[in-house]
Every structure is written in C-alpha cells, then in structure tokens.
Amino acid sequence: MGAAVAIACAAVLLSVLAFVFLVRPAAEDMAPHRSRLDQLLERRDTIYENLRDLRFEHRAGKFSEADYEETREALEEEAAQVLAEIEILTGTAPSVTTRRARASETK
C-alpha cells in the first residue's frame, strides 16, 4: 500500500513539473487584452507627444520651417483621424476637428 501511494505521489509530482516547465501559454494569452478604444487613446497620446517633441526640436533649430510645417500637418491630420474614430466608438458628437478631417477625406 505504501509503495502505491509513493508511486502516485511521484506521478502527480512529475505531471505538475511537466506542466509548469514544458507547457507554454500562447502569446495572445500572455498579452494584455486592449480594446480598440484603448489602442486609439494610446495612439492619440503618442501623436500629441510627437507634436510636442517636434515643436521643441523646431525651436532648437533641428528642423527647417518647411520640414516642420509638413511634419506638423501630417501629425495633426493623423490626430484628427484618430479623434474621429474615438468619437465614433464612444458615440460622442463630432468636433470641429473631426468635421474638418472628414471633409478633407472626401476631397
């Protein structure tokens, strides 16, 4: 009887060790689940940070006026698109920026 219990304990121990060290969870199971809104809010924050950095570097003389204007306009257009999508997802009324972004898309 004692030998059977020892064998059963050893089998359980080996099963647990095999599970812990050999079974790998899928990558998507380990990644945090973020909603589309979370992704858009993070993108919006990144764009705003890029605009602040661009403004600082332009004032420091690292960008010509033409390069600054071109990059700023591209970032602002992207921000408007992200804000428009956020407004669609949240069901809020379109802002002036969103209406401008939609108008520029139709041109």
N, C-alpha and C positions, 0 to 999 in steps of 0.2 A: 504494500500500500504506500509506503514512504517513497519508494522508487518511482511510482506512478505520479505522485504529487511533484517530485523533483523534476521529472520529465515534462510535466505540464507547465510548471513554472519556467523552465528553460525555454520551452516552445513559445510561451507568451512573451518572455523577455526578448527572444530573437525576433519575434514578429514586431514588437514595439520598436526595437532598434532599427530593423529594416525599414519600417515606415518612416521613422524620424530622419534617417540618414540617406535613404535611397529614393523615396518618393518626393519629387519636386513639384510644387504647385505651378500651374500655368502662369505665364507672365501677366495675362489680363486679370488673374485673380489676385495678384500681388499689387497691381497698380491701383491707386485710388480712383474711385469712380466719380467722375466730374460730369456735371450736366453741361449741355450746350451753353446755357447762360453763364455758368462758371467760367467756361473757356472764353466766352466773349468778354466778360468782365476783366479777365486776366489780360486778354489782348488789348482791350481799351487802356488799361493801366500801363502796359508796355509802350503803346503808341504815345501816350502822354509823357512818359519818361523820356522817350526818344526825342520828342519835341523840345523838352526842357534841355536835354543834352545838346541838341542841335543849336538851339538859341545861345547856349553858353559858348559852344565852340565857335559859332559865328562871331560872337562878340570878342572872342580871343584871337580872331583873325585866321582861323583854320579853314574857313570856307569863303569862297568869293560870294559876292552878292547874288549872282545868277545861280550858283550851285545851292546856296541857302534857300532861295525862293523856290527852286524846283523841288528840292527835297521836302521843304515845309509844306508845299502844296500837295505833294504825294501823300505825306503823312496825314495831313488834315482830311484829304479825300478818303483815305482808308479809315480814319477815325469816324467820319460821317457814316460810312457804310456799316461799321461795327455798331455804332449807336442806333442806326436804323434797324438793324437786326435785333438788338436788345429791346428796342421799343416794340417790335413785332412780337417777340417772345413774351414780354411782360404785359402786352396789351395796353400800353400807355399811348396817349395821343402823340402823333408825330410832332417833333420840334421843328423849328425853322431850319436847323442844320439837316435834319432828315429830309425835309421837303426839297431842300437845295440838292442833296445827294441824289434823290430820286429824279429830280429834273435833269441833272447832268447825265444820268444813266440813259435817259430817253433821247438825248441829243445825238 
